[in-house]
Every structure is written in C-alpha cells, then in structure tokens.
C-alpha cells in the first residue's frame, strides 16, 4: 500500500505470475516438445479513501485475473470450451476493467452506506490477490460475487448487521434467470 501525496487516499494492488516446467509427457519425449510456460495470472491496481464519520469515501480497483476454482478451470469460468456463458456474470475475468467501484457515506459512527459495484459481504473475493482463501471453493460460481447496488451496514460493537439490494450479473449458476 502506498499513501498518495499526503492524503487519506491509499493505492493498493499487486501482480502475480507463474512459470511452470513440465517434462512428464512420455509420449512426446525426445521430440523437442515442451509444456513449459510463463503466465501473468493477476494484475490489479486500486485506490481507496476511507469514509470518516460524517464524510464520504471511495474504493476502486481495476485489473484482470485468472479465476480457477476447485471444480472449474479459468477457461470454464470465462465461458471458453463450454456453452459460451461465463460463470461470473460480469464478463471475462481476463479483461482489464473495474472489478470494484463504490462510494461510501458514513453519516454517524457505526453506520456505513455503500453504493456502486460491490463484492458480496461474505464468502469469496473475486480478485485472487485480495481473496483471503488459498483457493476458491466449490461455491465460488454458485452465488453472485459481484453486485451492482447498495448496502447499509451497522456495527454496534458486539454485533454487525447489514442489508442491501443489488443486481447480479447476467448469468451465474444461482444468479437471476
């Protein structure tokens, strides 16, 4: 994280890449065929300014990312080699575009109002680098991970409640029909 020009704005992001060396295809041994490969899996950059009591903040993150899950490869998640529907409902994950963009209003301590392109409150995070889990679970594509809408959260110290309304993408396994 980098603080931008002595302000409350923080820049965040990351890049992850992979090189794989594989020499176990016995049928092609001695032909010069190699399955070695290099790929950039994630590129994400964002800005955030936390809302203070009585103020407004924002968060925005742009990037592209690979989305393998426990049960589906990145190609399947992005609608390649299947019925042509991506499972995220917001287009291909490998396209560079906004994956998080919302404004936050905090009228009083404990109450937060968010509106824009939001991630679900609980569960998996769409951007691999920002996902707290080591891999995506089986239900990653079974419920919406991105919503366009609004939500209100209230933190009373011992309990936190939230309510919201939003629209998921055009197609997800359990998205709108």
C-alpha positions, 0 to 999 in steps of 0.5 A, spaced: 500 500 500 502 506 498 499 513 501 498 518 495 501 525 496 499 526 503 492 524 503 487 519 506 487 516 499 491 509 499 493 505 492 493 498 493 494 492 488 499 487 486 501 482 480 502 475 480 505 470 475 507 463 474 512 459 470 511 452 470 516 446 467 513 440 465 517 434 462 512 428 464 509 427 457 512 420 455 509 420 449 512 426 446 519 425 449 525 426 445 521 430 440 523 437 442 516 438 445 515 442 451 509 444 456 513 449 459 510 456 460 510 463 463 503 466 465 501 473 468 495 470 472 493 477 476 494 484 475 490 489 479 491 496 481 486 500 486 485 506 490 481 507 496 479 513 501 476 511 507 469 514 509 470 518 516 464 519 520 460 524 517 464 524 510 464 520 504 469 515 501 471 511 495 474 504 493 476 502 486 480 497 483 481 495 476 485 489 473 484 482 470 485 475 473 485 468 472 479 465 476 480 457 477 476 454 482 476 447 485 471 444 480 472 449 474 478 451 470 479 459 468 477 457 461 470 454 464 469 460 468 470 465 462 465 461 458 471 458 453 470 450 451 463 450 454 456 453 452 459 460 451 456 463 458 461 465 463 460 463 470 461 470 473 456 474 470 460 480 469 464 478 463 471 475 462 475 475 468 481 476 463 479 483 461 482 489 464 476 493 467 473 495 474 472 489 478 470 494 484 467 501 484 463 504 490 462 510 494 461 510 501 457 515 506 458 514 513 453 519 516 454 517 524 459 512 527 457 505 526 453 506 520 456 505 513 452 506 506 455 503 500 453 504 493 456 502 486 459 495 484 460 491 490 463 484 492 458 480 496 459 481 504 461 474 505 464 468 502 469 469 496 473 475 493 473 475 486 480 478 485 485 472 487 490 477 490 485 480 495 481 473 496 483 471 503 482 463 501 488 459 498 483 457 493 476 458 491 471 453 493 466 449 490 461 455 491 465 460 488 460 460 481 454 458 485 452 465 488 453 472 485 460 475 487 459 481 484 453 486 485 451 492 482 447 496 488 447 498 495 448 496 502 447 499 509 451 496 514 451 497 522 456 495 527 454 496 534 460 493 537 458 486 539 454 485 533 454 487 525 448 487 521 447 489 514 442 489 508 442 491 501 439 490 494 443 489 488 443 486 481 447 480 479 450 479 473 447 476 467 448 469 468 451 465 474 449 458 476 444 461 482 444 468 479 437 471 476 434 467 470 
